[in-house]
């Protein structure tokens, strides 16, 4: 059976997340309905990252198998037709080997979190950024983030519902920068725990406000205690930017 890899962009606002759920529409279900629409096959897709409700993607990756060969360009064009009017777009489609797995073949995942840091609320991006009116010190946030790089027990920054076997993860990048009115947090790792990025951002916001020092961020990490985490950042500002293979 031929296997196809999709690179996908979507606005997560109207969906309950990537994964199929019984009571509301997910990105996965919308995509699988579109696949059925052009191919007549009821398939299940596998993804690199099961994003939560409200989380967006600029470079999500998924794969699926079909019974017969299709031209990858025709697949992407057909899917984009059948996905309308959902805010989901197939950026590319390519045929891959049967050993390719969107989740398990990935070597790195890259996320970006966007904070609109100004007094006025957003008119156009209300569901695409976290609006923080209090001025944030992005340089202090960046400095506090650096000791978290490397291999650590991230229990403090892990959802209580996380199903990962271990809280140990290796964080390759955690950068904070100011870009005009936007404070952007960029995180990269081979894999993340459930809610890890949003938990890190929520705690870094406390640093930016001057409520925490860099030492408080390190102490929270070393405590390995979810109760020591700052309030988790909302889903609206989080984007899955890209997945490496």
N, CA, C and O of each residue as an XYZ file, in Angstrom:
980
protein
N       0.845     -1.197      0.000
C       0.000      0.000      0.000
C       0.879      1.246      0.000
O       1.767      1.357      0.846
N       0.664      2.185     -0.919
C       1.462      3.407     -0.934
C       1.154      4.276      0.285
O       0.015      4.350      0.745
N       2.184      4.923      0.787
C       2.060      5.791      1.961
C       2.356      7.228      1.549
O       3.271      7.483      0.766
N       1.579      8.160      2.082
C       1.714      9.565      1.713
C       1.931     10.423      2.956
O       1.298     10.233      3.994
N       2.840     11.362      2.811
C       3.169     12.314      3.880
C       2.588     13.677      3.523
O       2.811     14.187      2.425
N       1.846     14.261      4.453
C       1.254     15.579      4.272
C       1.924     16.591      5.195
O       2.245     16.274      6.340
N       2.133     17.800      4.701
C       2.495     18.937      5.536
C       1.281     19.855      5.554
O       0.756     20.228      4.505
N       0.839     20.214      6.756
C      -0.488     20.814      6.927
C      -0.394     22.113      7.722
O       0.371     22.226      8.679
N      -1.189     23.080      7.299
C      -1.355     24.336      8.029
C      -2.815     24.436      8.466
O      -3.722     24.147      7.686
N      -3.039     24.852      9.730
C      -4.428     25.036     10.153
C      -4.541     26.033     11.297
O      -3.617     26.240     12.084
N      -5.722     26.637     11.346
C      -6.139     27.475     12.464
C      -6.901     26.563     13.411
O      -7.939     26.014     13.039
N      -6.406     26.396     14.614
C      -7.017     25.452     15.539
C      -8.266     25.949     16.237
O      -8.866     25.208     17.015
N      -8.677     27.190     15.979
C      -9.775     27.802     16.723
C     -11.071     26.981     16.725
O     -11.643     26.775     17.796
N     -11.560     26.504     15.567
C     -12.864     25.831     15.578
C     -12.816     24.345     15.922
O     -13.849     23.676     15.887
N     -11.654     23.822     16.249
C     -11.514     22.385     16.442
C     -11.244     22.025     17.914
O     -10.788     22.856     18.699
N     -11.538     20.775     18.257
C     -11.272     20.275     19.611
C      -9.848     19.740     19.732
O      -9.526     19.023     20.679
N      -9.012     20.087     18.783
C      -7.640     19.594     18.742
C      -7.442     18.718     17.529
O      -8.320     18.613     16.672
N      -6.265     18.081     17.460
C      -5.996     17.193     16.332
C      -6.815     15.922     16.414
O      -7.432     15.523     15.427
N      -6.835     15.283     17.557
C      -7.326     13.911     17.683
C      -8.850     13.821     17.623
O      -9.566     14.655     18.176
N      -9.324     12.776     16.930
C     -10.764     12.521     16.833
C     -11.405     12.430     18.211
O     -10.848     11.829     19.130
N     -12.582     13.035     18.343
C     -13.384     12.921     19.552
C     -14.830     12.676     19.160
O     -15.252     13.016     18.054
N     -15.582     12.085     20.070
C     -16.932     11.642     19.729
C     -17.916     12.793     19.590
O     -18.883     12.682     18.836
N     -17.694     13.899     20.301
C     -18.738     14.908     20.427
C     -18.483     16.205     19.660
O     -19.338     17.090     19.669
N     -17.346     16.342     19.005
C     -17.050     17.585     18.303
C     -16.008     17.330     17.221
O     -15.333     16.301     17.226
N     -15.884     18.284     16.286
C     -15.009     18.096     15.127
C     -13.552     18.366     15.474
O     -13.229     19.369     16.110
N     -12.682     17.462     15.053
C     -11.233     17.610     15.216
C     -10.592     17.824     13.849
O     -11.223     17.604     12.815
N      -9.337     18.253     13.857
C      -8.593     18.393     12.605
C      -8.464     17.033     11.932
O      -8.631     16.921     10.718
N      -8.171     16.012     12.707
C      -8.017     14.665     12.152
C      -9.288     14.210     11.441
O      -9.227     13.681     10.332
N     -10.431     14.415     12.076
C     -11.682     13.970     11.457
C     -11.967     14.734     10.172
O     -12.387     14.139      9.179
N     -11.744     16.049     10.179
C     -11.968     16.841      8.965
C     -11.070     16.359      7.829
O     -11.508     16.275      6.681
N      -9.820     16.043      8.145
C      -8.883     15.559      7.132
C      -9.305     14.190      6.608
O      -9.263     13.952      5.401
N      -9.707     13.299      7.492
C     -10.081     11.956      7.067
C     -11.374     11.950      6.255
O     -11.538     11.117      5.364
N     -12.285     12.861      6.551
C     -13.486     13.009      5.722
C     -13.096     13.475      4.324
O     -13.669     13.025      3.332
N     -12.110     14.384      4.248
C     -11.637     14.861      2.944
C     -10.965     13.748      2.153
O     -11.154     13.655      0.941
N     -10.178     12.897      2.824
C      -9.547     11.767      2.143
C     -10.610     10.818      1.588
O     -10.504     10.346      0.456
N     -11.629     10.548      2.395
C     -12.734      9.709      1.935
C     -13.424     10.335      0.727
O     -13.837      9.632     -0.195
N     -13.543     11.652      0.741
C     -14.237     12.349     -0.332
C     -13.585     12.185     -1.688
O     -14.284     12.089     -2.697
N     -12.242     12.152     -1.740
C     -11.610     12.035     -3.062
C     -11.228     10.602     -3.407
O     -11.164     10.247     -4.584
N     -10.975      9.772     -2.394
C     -10.459      8.425     -2.675
C     -11.498      7.328     -2.484
O     -11.343      6.229     -3.017
N     -12.545      7.613     -1.735
C     -13.521      6.588     -1.402
C     -13.046      5.637     -0.327
O     -13.716      4.645     -0.041
N     -11.875      5.925      0.289
C     -11.317      5.049      1.306
C     -11.442      5.690      2.691
O     -11.127      6.865      2.879
N     -11.906      4.894      3.650
C     -12.034      5.340      5.037
C     -10.750      4.978      5.767
O     -10.583      3.846      6.220
N      -9.835      5.952      5.879
C      -8.517      5.670      6.450
C      -8.348      6.430      7.756
O      -9.124      7.332      8.071
N      -7.321      6.052      8.512
C      -6.945      6.760      9.722
C      -5.550      7.350      9.518
O      -4.619      6.656      9.109
N      -5.432      8.615      9.805
C      -4.152      9.307      9.657
C      -3.369      9.239     10.958
O      -3.942      9.135     12.042
N      -2.054      9.301     10.831
C      -1.157      9.382     11.985
C      -0.420     10.713     11.898
O      -0.063     11.160     10.808
N      -0.192     11.346     13.047
C       0.382     12.682     13.037
C       1.638     12.782     13.885
O       1.902     11.939     14.742
N       2.409     13.837     13.625
C       3.632     14.078     14.395
C       3.341     14.640     15.769
O       4.096     14.401     16.711
N       2.238     15.395     15.898
C       1.936     16.017     17.184
C       0.449     16.225     17.348
O      -0.176     16.884     16.517
N      -0.134     15.677     18.407
C      -1.572     15.792     18.638
C      -1.859     17.111     19.358
O      -1.947     17.152     20.585
N      -2.000     18.166     18.594
C      -2.193     19.490     19.166
C      -3.541     19.578     19.886
O      -4.511     18.921     19.505
N      -3.577     20.407     20.938
C      -4.775     20.589     21.744
C      -5.761     21.532     21.067
O      -5.446     22.153     20.052
N      -6.951     21.630     21.637
C      -7.961     22.558     21.150
C      -7.407     23.977     21.130
O      -6.814     24.434     22.107
N      -7.602     24.672     20.008
C      -7.171     26.054     19.892
C      -5.739     26.255     19.466
O      -5.346     27.383     19.170
N      -4.936     25.193     19.422
C      -3.542     25.298     18.999
C      -3.471     25.260     17.475
O      -4.202     24.510     16.829
N      -2.594     26.066     16.916
C      -2.479     26.210     15.468
C      -1.250     25.455     14.933
O      -0.398     25.006     15.699
N      -1.183     25.328     13.616
C      -0.033     24.666     12.994
C       0.327     25.347     11.687
O      -0.542     25.682     10.882
N       1.608     25.544     11.491
C       2.136     26.035     10.223
C       2.861     24.923      9.479
O       3.127     25.044      8.284
N       3.180     23.844     10.179
C       3.920     22.753      9.549
C       3.661     21.416     10.216
O       4.594     20.649     10.454
N       2.404     21.129     10.519
C       2.042     19.814     11.048
C       2.321     18.752      9.989
O       2.227     19.033      8.794
N       2.660     17.549     10.409
C       2.938     16.452      9.475
C       2.061     15.260      9.834
O       1.907     14.921     11.007
N       1.494     14.634      8.820
C       0.692     13.424      9.008
C       0.971     12.468      7.863
O       1.438     12.870      6.797
N       0.674     11.181      8.100
C       0.789     10.217      7.004
C      -0.441      9.315      6.983
O      -1.148      9.176      7.981
N      -0.677      8.706      5.818
C      -1.777      7.763      5.670
C      -1.466      6.846      4.498
O      -0.638      7.167      3.645
N      -2.135      5.706      4.466
C      -1.970      4.711      3.400
C      -3.236      4.643      2.554
O      -4.346      4.816      3.058
N      -3.052      4.390      1.264
C      -4.170      4.174      0.351
C      -3.993      2.835     -0.355
O      -2.898      2.275     -0.394
N      -5.084      2.339     -0.908
C      -5.046      1.035     -1.562
C      -4.344      1.099     -2.915
O      -3.774      0.103     -3.363
N      -4.378      2.262     -3.571
C      -3.760      2.355     -4.888
C      -2.940      3.641     -5.002
O      -3.053      4.549     -4.178
N      -2.124      3.689     -6.034
C      -1.238      4.835     -6.254
C      -2.041      6.059     -6.715
O      -2.956      5.967     -7.532
N      -1.654      7.200     -6.153
C      -2.187      8.485     -6.597
C      -1.014      9.434     -6.814
O       0.015      9.321     -6.148
N      -1.171     10.350     -7.727
C      -0.168     11.398     -7.896
C      -0.229     12.319     -6.679
O      -1.306     12.819     -6.354
N       0.897     12.560     -5.993
C       0.862     13.387     -4.783
C       0.277     14.783     -5.013
O      -0.430     15.305     -4.152
N       0.564     15.385     -6.163
C       0.002     16.707     -6.433
C      -1.517     16.641     -6.521
O      -2.206     17.530     -6.020
N      -2.039     15.605     -7.146
C      -3.492     15.446     -7.239
C      -4.107     15.252     -5.860
O      -5.210     15.731     -5.595
N      -3.388     14.542     -4.974
C      -3.895     14.352     -3.611
C      -4.012     15.691     -2.889
O      -5.039     15.984     -2.277
N      -2.961     16.498     -2.963
C      -2.993     17.784     -2.258
C      -4.084     18.683     -2.816
O      -4.781     19.353     -2.054
N      -4.242     18.708     -4.150
C      -5.284     19.535     -4.746
C      -6.682     19.035     -4.365
O      -7.575     19.831     -4.075
N      -6.862     17.724     -4.368
C      -8.167     17.154     -4.017
C      -8.498     17.410     -2.552
O      -9.632     17.749     -2.216
N      -7.512     17.247     -1.691
C      -7.760     17.481     -0.267
C      -8.107     18.941      0.001
O      -9.020     19.231      0.774
N      -7.390     19.853     -0.629
C      -7.690     21.268     -0.413
C      -9.093     21.627     -0.903
O      -9.740     22.511     -0.342
N      -9.559     20.948     -1.939
C     -10.932     21.158     -2.401
C     -11.932     20.638     -1.375
O     -12.887     21.332     -1.024
N     -11.710     19.420     -0.897
C     -12.667     18.792      0.011
C     -12.597     19.353      1.433
O     -13.542     19.191      2.205
N     -11.509     19.999      1.781
C     -11.382     20.572      3.128
C     -12.122     21.897      3.270
O     -12.392     22.327      4.391
N     -12.452     22.546      2.171
C     -13.188     23.805      2.265
C     -14.556     23.560      2.891
O     -15.185     22.555      2.561
N     -15.056     24.435      3.788
C     -14.508     25.742      4.187
C     -13.678     25.707      5.476
O     -13.429     26.755      6.071
N     -13.252     24.531      5.909
C     -12.453     24.453      7.144
C     -11.125     25.204      6.970
O     -10.571     25.223      5.871
N     -10.613     25.817      8.034
C      -9.330     26.523      7.951
C      -8.147     25.556      8.044
O      -7.305     25.662      8.935
N      -8.108     24.616      7.107
C      -7.046     23.611      7.011
C      -6.565     23.603      5.570
O      -7.367     23.554      4.637
N      -5.240     23.651      5.393
C      -4.675     23.658      4.044
C      -3.537     22.644      3.967
O      -2.700     22.574      4.866
N      -3.510     21.870      2.906
C      -2.391     20.969      2.645
C      -1.325     21.757      1.896
O      -1.555     22.217      0.777
N      -0.169     21.912      2.509
C       0.925     22.654      1.883
C       1.692     21.794      0.890
O       2.156     22.285     -0.139
N       1.825     20.497      1.205
C       2.537     19.597      0.295
C       2.138     18.158      0.586
O       1.694     17.821      1.683
N       2.309     17.326     -0.425
C       2.076     15.887     -0.294
C       3.187     15.170     -1.037
O       3.556     15.565     -2.143
N       3.714     14.128     -0.440
C       4.749     13.332     -1.114
C       4.592     11.863     -0.749
O       4.163     11.532      0.357
N       4.935     11.002     -1.668
C       4.909      9.575     -1.380
C       6.182      9.210     -0.631
O       7.272      9.656     -0.991
N       6.039      8.395      0.417
C       7.174      8.007      1.254
C       7.188      6.488      1.391
O       6.236      5.803      1.018
N       8.278      5.987      1.929
C       8.402      4.553      2.135
C       7.497      4.050      3.246
O       7.046      4.820      4.094
N       7.243      2.775      3.232
C       6.369      2.176      4.222
C       6.903      2.219      5.634
O       6.162      1.975      6.586
N       8.194      2.529      5.786
C       8.766      2.612      7.131
C       8.667      4.019      7.718
O       9.068      4.241      8.861
N       8.136      4.971      6.947
C       7.999      6.335      7.461
C       6.835      6.402      8.435
O       5.746      5.904      8.150
N       7.069      7.022      9.588
C       6.030      7.251     10.588
C       6.058      8.722     10.968
O       7.087      9.224     11.419
N       4.949      9.414     10.794
C       4.908     10.842     11.093
C       5.322     11.130     12.529
O       5.986     12.132     12.795
N       4.939     10.268     13.446
C       5.279     10.474     14.857
C       6.658      9.938     15.206
O       7.494     10.670     15.735
N       6.901      8.671     14.914
C       8.096      8.010     15.432
C       9.345      8.282     14.603
O      10.457      8.090     15.094
N       9.188      8.721     13.367
C      10.358      9.040     12.540
C      10.876     10.451     12.789
O      11.962     10.804     12.327
N      10.120     11.248     13.505
C      10.506     12.646     13.717
C      11.757     12.747     14.584
O      11.899     12.025     15.571
N      12.667     13.654     14.205
C      13.886     13.891     14.988
C      13.822     15.186     15.775
O      14.612     15.379     16.699
N      12.902     16.076     15.435
C      12.737     17.324     16.187
C      11.382     17.938     15.863
O      10.869     17.824     14.749
N      10.820     18.593     16.879
C       9.580     19.355     16.716
C       9.850     20.786     17.156
O      10.531     21.022     18.154
N       9.313     21.734     16.407
C       9.578     23.150     16.674
C       8.259     23.876     16.922
O       7.356     23.853     16.087
N       8.167     24.513     18.070
C       6.974     25.264     18.447
C       7.314     26.742     18.621
O       8.452     27.117     18.901
N       6.288     27.559     18.445
C       6.420     28.996     18.659
C       5.203     29.457     19.453
O       4.072     29.055     19.182
N       5.468     30.315     20.447
C       4.361     30.878     21.225
C       4.408     32.388     21.089
O       5.456     33.004     21.284
N       3.255     32.993     20.748
C       3.196     34.412     20.449
C       2.387     35.162     21.512
O       1.216     34.862     21.750
N       3.034     36.135     22.139
C       2.399     36.981     23.151
C       2.314     38.400     22.600
O       3.337     39.016     22.304
N       1.111     38.912     22.464
C       0.938     40.313     22.079
C       1.056     41.151     23.348
O       0.195     41.086     24.226
N       2.118     41.931     23.438
C       2.431     42.648     24.674
C       2.237     44.149     24.468
O       3.173     44.897     24.185
N       0.977     44.551     24.622
C       0.632     45.971     24.507
C      -0.630     46.217     25.321
O      -1.319     45.277     25.718
N      -0.921     47.469     25.562
C      -2.094     47.798     26.370
C      -3.395     47.424     25.666
O      -4.291     46.841     26.277
N      -3.498     47.760     24.380
C      -4.733     47.514     23.638
C      -4.880     46.038     23.284
O      -3.913     45.378     22.901
N      -6.089     45.538     23.416
C      -6.354     44.138     23.048
C      -6.286     43.980     21.531
O      -6.420     44.965     20.806
N      -6.080     42.760     21.040
C      -6.009     42.542     19.590
C      -7.398     42.566     18.958
O      -8.347     41.993     19.492
N      -7.498     43.226     17.829
C      -8.759     43.236     17.088
C      -8.810     42.106     16.055
O      -9.865     41.508     15.841
N      -7.677     41.814     15.419
C      -7.644     40.826     14.332
C      -7.133     39.467     14.781
O      -7.559     38.444     14.244
N      -6.234     39.433     15.751
C      -5.591     38.177     16.157
C      -6.036     37.713     17.538
O      -5.247     37.116     18.270
N      -7.274     37.975     17.901
C      -7.739     37.660     19.249
C      -7.597     36.185     19.590
O      -7.390     35.841     20.753
N      -7.705     35.314     18.606
C      -7.609     33.876     18.854
C      -6.319     33.280     18.305
O      -6.212     32.070     18.105
N      -5.349     34.145     18.065
C      -4.066     33.667     17.532
C      -2.877     34.141     18.361
O      -1.737     33.798     18.050
N      -3.123     34.918     19.404
C      -2.052     35.382     20.299
C      -2.590     35.425     21.718
O      -3.801     35.483     21.935
N      -1.678     35.396     22.683
C      -2.032     35.637     24.082
C      -1.812     37.117     24.345
O      -0.690     37.610     24.224
N      -2.859     37.820     24.699
C      -2.735     39.243     24.975
C      -2.338     39.445     26.429
O      -3.065     39.054     27.342
N      -1.174     40.061     26.638
C      -0.685     40.414     27.971
C      -0.458     41.918     27.973
O       0.423     42.411     27.270
N      -1.239     42.645     28.750
C      -1.165     44.106     28.753
C       0.005     44.633     29.569
O       0.542     45.697     29.262
N       0.407     43.899     30.608
C       1.515     44.339     31.461
C       2.827     44.217     30.685
O       3.055     43.187     30.050
N       3.698     45.231     30.713
C       4.978     45.146     29.982
C       5.812     43.949     30.431
O       5.929     43.675     31.625
N       6.387     43.244     29.468
C       7.214     42.070     29.734
C       8.663     42.355     29.371
O       8.941     42.999     28.359
N       9.578     41.878     30.194
C      11.015     41.989     29.934
C      11.458     40.718     29.208
O      11.750     39.702     29.839
N      11.503     40.787     27.885
C      11.833     39.601     27.093
C      13.262     39.133     27.349
O      13.529     37.932     27.311
N      14.180     40.054     27.609
C      15.566     39.664     27.880
C      15.660     38.859     29.175
O      16.396     37.874     29.244
N      14.921     39.273     30.192
C      14.921     38.524     31.458
C      14.295     37.149     31.266
O      14.756     36.165     31.844
N      13.250     37.083     30.457
C      12.608     35.795     30.174
C      13.581     34.858     29.470
O      13.669     33.675     29.799
N      14.311     35.400     28.495
C      15.274     34.576     27.755
C      16.366     34.055     28.685
O      16.718     32.877     28.637
N      16.900     34.934     29.531
C      17.973     34.517     30.453
C      17.480     33.427     31.402
O      18.214     32.485     31.701
N      16.242     33.551     31.876
C      15.698     32.560     32.801
C      15.426     31.229     32.126
O      15.389     30.188     32.782
N      15.235     31.263     30.811
C      14.929     30.036     30.077
C      16.160     29.172     29.823
O      16.042     27.954     29.691
N      17.337     29.788     29.754
C      18.520     29.053     29.314
C      18.933     27.896     30.239
O      19.374     26.866     29.729
N      18.813     28.012     31.566
C      19.168     26.868     32.410
C      18.276     25.641     32.216
O      18.604     24.558     32.700
N      17.160     25.797     31.517
C      16.270     24.666     31.286
C      16.666     23.850     30.061
O      16.103     22.783     29.816
N      17.637     24.348     29.288
C      18.091     23.596     28.129
C      18.792     22.318     28.567
O      19.376     22.255     29.649
N      18.728     21.307     27.717
C      19.368     20.036     28.027
C      18.375     19.028     28.573
O      17.161     19.213     28.491
N      18.917     17.962     29.129
C      18.103     16.829     29.597
C      17.720     17.032     31.061
O      18.586     17.154     31.927
N      16.416     17.067     31.326
C      15.920     17.298     32.684
C      14.642     16.495     32.931
O      14.010     15.987     32.004
N      14.289     16.401     34.207
C      12.976     15.914     34.617
C      12.041     17.128     34.608
O      12.178     18.028     35.437
N      11.094     17.149     33.671
C      10.203     18.296     33.505
C       8.840     18.061     34.159
O       7.822     18.536     33.654
N       8.812     17.336     35.273
C       7.538     17.043     35.943
C       6.764     18.314     36.290
O       5.536     18.332     36.202
N       7.465     19.366     36.679
C       6.806     20.623     37.035
C       6.021     21.187     35.859
O       4.969     21.797     36.049
N       6.519     20.990     34.662
C       5.933     21.594     33.468
C       5.187     20.561     32.620
O       5.151     20.650     31.392
N       4.603     19.597     33.293
C       3.915     18.495     32.632
C       2.471     18.434     33.109
O       2.205     18.548     34.306
N       1.540     18.254     32.180
C       0.132     18.129     32.545
C      -0.089     16.934     33.458
O       0.584     15.911     33.331
N      -1.021     17.069     34.363
C      -1.364     15.952     35.249
C      -1.948     14.788     34.457
O      -1.922     13.645     34.911
N      -2.481     15.087     33.260
C      -3.058     14.037     32.405
C      -2.061     13.502     31.370
O      -2.437     12.708     30.508
N      -0.810     13.923     31.447
C       0.193     13.479     30.489
C       0.361     11.967     30.555
O       0.493     11.400     31.640
N       0.356     11.320     29.405
C       0.441      9.863     29.336
C       1.837      9.353     28.988
O       2.024      8.153     28.789
N       2.815     10.251     28.914
C       4.181      9.830     28.609
C       4.717      8.933     29.722
O       4.401      9.130     30.896
N       5.519      7.962     29.350
C       6.065      7.029     30.329
C       7.069      7.677     31.270
O       7.248      7.224     32.401
N       7.721      8.729     30.808
C       8.758      9.384     31.609
C       8.655     10.901     31.467
O       8.320     11.393     30.390
N       8.938     11.652     32.539
C       8.970     13.111     32.457
C      10.307     13.645     31.962
O      10.488     14.858     31.864
N      11.238     12.763     31.651
C      12.559     13.178     31.193
C      12.485     13.575     29.724
O      12.032     12.799     28.882
N      12.935     14.793     29.424
C      12.998     15.265     28.060
C      14.268     16.085     27.869
O      14.828     16.614     28.829
N      14.718     16.185     26.614
C      15.879     17.013     26.279
C      15.399     18.214     25.490
O      14.911     18.082     24.367
N      15.541     19.378     26.083
C      15.105     20.620     25.458
C      16.282     21.229     24.712
O      17.286     21.596     25.323
N      16.162     21.337     23.396
C      17.263     21.827     22.560
C      17.259     23.341     22.400
O      18.310     23.954     22.208
N      16.085     23.937     22.479
C      15.983     25.394     22.285
C      14.837     25.940     23.115
O      13.757     25.351     23.156
N      15.071     27.064     23.778
C      14.018     27.806     24.461
C      14.435     29.274     24.443
O      15.035     29.772     25.396
N      14.113     29.949     23.362
C      14.510     31.330     23.139
C      13.310     32.258     23.316
O      12.184     31.913     22.957
N      13.568     33.428     23.869
C      12.538     34.460     24.001
C      13.081     35.740     23.381
O      14.196     36.158     23.692
N      12.303     36.359     22.511
C      12.741     37.597     21.872
C      11.551     38.527     21.695
O      10.408     38.087     21.579
N      11.846     39.829     21.676
C      10.812     40.819     21.395
C      10.896     41.209     19.926
O      11.970     41.510     19.407
N       9.737     41.198     19.265
C       9.637     41.601     17.868
C       8.528     42.643     17.786
O       7.374     42.320     17.505
N       8.893     43.891     18.035
C       7.900     44.954     18.112
C       7.012     44.761     19.325
O       7.496     44.685     20.454
N       5.710     44.681     19.088
C       4.755     44.477     20.187
C       4.605     43.010     20.566
O       3.882     42.678     21.506
N       5.285     42.137     19.839
C       5.153     40.700     20.076
C       6.357     40.161     20.838
O       7.503     40.460     20.500
N       6.087     39.361     21.871
C       7.121     38.588     22.540
C       6.946     37.144     22.074
O       5.883     36.549     22.248
N       8.001     36.591     21.482
C       7.910     35.273     20.862
C       8.811     34.293     21.600
O       9.992     34.563     21.822
N       8.246     33.164     21.975
C       8.991     32.081     22.620
C       9.111     30.950     21.611
O       8.106     30.479     21.080
N      10.347     30.509     21.344
C      10.582     29.423     20.394
C      11.221     28.247     21.133
O      12.230     28.392     21.823
N      10.596     27.069     20.962
C      11.046     25.867     21.672
C      11.230     24.728     20.681
O      10.411     24.527     19.785
N      12.326     23.982     20.857
C      12.609     22.834     19.995
C      13.086     21.663     20.843
O      13.852     21.833     21.792
N      12.619     20.473     20.483
C      13.037     19.235     21.142
C      12.610     18.075     20.259
O      11.782     18.227     19.361
N      13.188     16.923     20.530
C      12.725     15.746     19.771
C      11.266     15.450     20.100
O      10.482     15.104     19.215
N      10.905     15.587     21.372
C       9.512     15.395     21.773
C       9.242     16.226     23.016
O      10.156     16.576     23.763
N       7.965     16.534     23.222
C       7.541     17.340     24.356
C       6.507     16.576     25.180
O       5.806     15.704     24.666
N       6.426     16.912     26.450
C       5.379     16.396     27.307
C       4.087     17.163     27.038
O       4.111     18.254     26.468
N       2.966     16.588     27.450
C       1.682     17.242     27.274
C       1.664     18.563     28.052
O       1.925     18.584     29.255
N       1.358     19.644     27.367
C       1.280     21.000     27.934
C       2.640     21.555     28.360
O       2.691     22.556     29.075
N       3.734     20.934     27.942
C       5.049     21.401     28.394
C       5.345     22.826     27.919
O       5.772     23.661     28.716
N       5.126     23.111     26.648
C       5.465     24.441     26.135
C       4.593     25.500     26.788
O       5.105     26.535     27.216
N       3.299     25.268     26.875
C       2.400     26.251     27.483
C       2.719     26.455     28.958
O       2.571     27.563     29.475
N       3.149     25.412     29.634
C       3.526     25.537     31.041
C       4.799     26.360     31.192
O       4.897     27.201     32.086
N       5.764     26.121     30.328
C       7.001     26.905     30.355
C       6.720     28.378     30.085
O       7.257     29.255     30.761
N       5.874     28.644     29.089
C       5.564     30.030     28.752
C       4.846     30.722     29.899
O       5.141     31.877     30.203
N       3.913     30.037     30.537
C       3.204     30.637     31.659
C       4.126     31.025     32.793
O       3.930     32.062     33.427
N       5.126     30.207     33.053
C       6.092     30.519     34.110
C       7.048     31.622     33.674
O       7.408     32.482     34.479
N       7.463     31.608     32.411
C       8.345     32.665     31.905
C       7.648     34.026     31.924
O       8.308     35.050     32.103
N       6.342     34.053     31.745
C       5.601     35.313     31.837
C       5.794     35.937     33.222
O       5.930     37.155     33.341
N       5.807     35.113     34.257
C       6.016     35.638     35.609
C       7.383     36.306     35.728
O       7.539     37.314     36.417
N       8.365     35.730     35.048
C       9.697     36.348     35.019
C       9.618     37.686     34.299
O      10.160     38.686     34.771
N       8.947     37.703     33.161
C       8.826     38.925     32.376
C       8.132     40.043     33.125
O       8.441     41.216     32.916
N       7.196     39.694     33.999
C       6.479     40.679     34.802
C       7.272     41.139     36.022
O       6.898     42.106     36.686
N       8.374     40.436     36.312
C       9.152     40.753     37.498
C       8.665     40.080     38.759
O       9.148     40.382     39.850
N       7.698     39.154     38.625
C       7.186     38.435     39.789
C       8.078     37.267     40.178
O       8.110     36.863     41.341
N       8.803     36.723     39.204
C       9.777     35.659     39.436
C      11.144     36.153     38.976
O      11.251     36.972     38.063
N      12.183     35.640     39.625
C      13.553     35.817     39.156
C      13.971     34.558     38.409
O      13.266     33.549     38.429
N      15.126     34.627     37.752
C      15.626     33.450     37.038
C      15.789     32.267     37.981
O      15.564     31.121     37.591
N      16.179     32.542     39.220
C      16.369     31.475     40.204
C      15.053     30.762     40.521
O      15.049     29.572     40.834
N      13.938     31.489     40.439
C      12.639     30.863     40.688
C      12.288     29.880     39.579
O      11.676     28.843     39.833
N      12.670     30.203     38.369
C      12.424     29.303     37.246
C      13.214     28.009     37.421
O      12.688     26.914     37.223
N      14.476     28.152     37.794
C      15.309     26.966     38.017
C      14.787     26.151     39.199
O      14.765     24.922     39.145
N      14.368     26.830     40.258
C      13.851     26.132     41.439
C      12.577     25.364     41.111
O      12.356     24.264     41.617
N      11.741     25.953     40.259
C      10.518     25.264     39.849
C      10.850     23.981     39.093
O      10.223     22.946     39.318
N      11.839     24.047     38.196
C      12.272     22.866     37.464
C      12.770     21.793     38.419
O      12.382     20.630     38.316
N      13.622     22.187     39.337
C      14.252     21.222     40.242
C      13.271     20.650     41.252
O      13.519     19.582     41.813
N      12.162     21.338     41.496
C      11.174     20.843     42.458
C      10.453     19.603     41.947
O       9.994     18.785     42.745
N      10.345     19.448     40.620
C       9.643     18.308     40.009
C       8.227     18.174     40.584
O       7.761     17.081     40.905
N       7.571     19.321     40.699
C       6.268     19.380     41.359
C       5.352     20.290     40.537
O       5.636     21.478     40.386
N       4.268     19.748     40.010
C       3.357     20.510     39.165
C       2.834     21.748     39.884
O       2.553     22.758     39.239
N       2.698     21.691     41.194
C       2.187     22.827     41.955
C       3.130     24.027     41.907
O       2.717     25.145     42.213
N       4.378     23.813     41.532
C       5.348     24.906     41.464
C       5.340     25.624     40.108
O       6.068     26.599     39.919
N       4.531     25.151     39.178
C       4.451     25.765     37.845
C       3.580     27.012     37.902
O       2.586     27.043     38.627
N       3.946     28.039     37.141
C       3.079     29.191     37.002
C       1.813     28.826     36.247
O       1.722     27.742     35.670
N       0.837     29.722     36.249
C      -0.406     29.466     35.516
C      -0.100     29.206     34.044
O       0.636     29.970     33.419
N      -0.659     28.136     33.491
C      -0.348     27.726     32.128
C      -0.862     28.743     31.113
O      -1.973     29.256     31.248
N      -0.056     29.029     30.108
C      -0.459     29.938     29.038
C      -1.614     29.327     28.248
O      -1.678     28.105     28.108
N      -2.524     30.145     27.732
C      -3.650     29.604     26.954
C      -3.198     29.035     25.618
O      -2.107     29.337     25.135
N      -4.053     28.207     25.030
C      -3.694     27.513     23.793
C      -3.604     28.450     22.596
O      -2.914     28.136     21.626
N      -4.287     29.599     22.639
C      -4.451     30.433     21.448
C      -3.146     30.929     20.837
O      -3.093     31.191     19.636
N      -2.086     31.063     21.645
C      -0.829     31.624     21.134
C       0.165     30.589     20.650
O       1.261     30.948     20.219
N      -0.191     29.301     20.710
C       0.773     28.239     20.412
C       0.640     27.755     18.964
O      -0.462     27.545     18.457
N       1.810     27.582     18.310
C       1.870     27.109     16.926
C       2.906     25.988     16.807
O       4.028     26.111     17.299
N       2.516     24.904     16.153
C       3.486     23.893     15.729
C       4.061     24.373     14.402
O       3.372     24.380     13.382
N       5.327     24.773     14.427
C       5.933     25.428     13.271
C       6.441     24.433     12.243
O       6.202     24.595     11.046
N       7.141     23.401     12.706
C       7.758     22.455     11.771
C       8.142     21.192     12.502
O       8.268     21.173     13.727
N       8.330     20.119     11.720
C       8.788     18.827     12.240
C       9.945     18.376     11.364
O       9.843     18.396     10.138
N      11.042     17.969     11.987
C      12.221     17.493     11.247
C      12.224     15.964     11.187
O      11.762     15.281     12.101
N      12.771     15.448     10.057
C      12.899     14.000      9.863
C      14.280     13.671      9.347
O      14.591     12.502      9.118
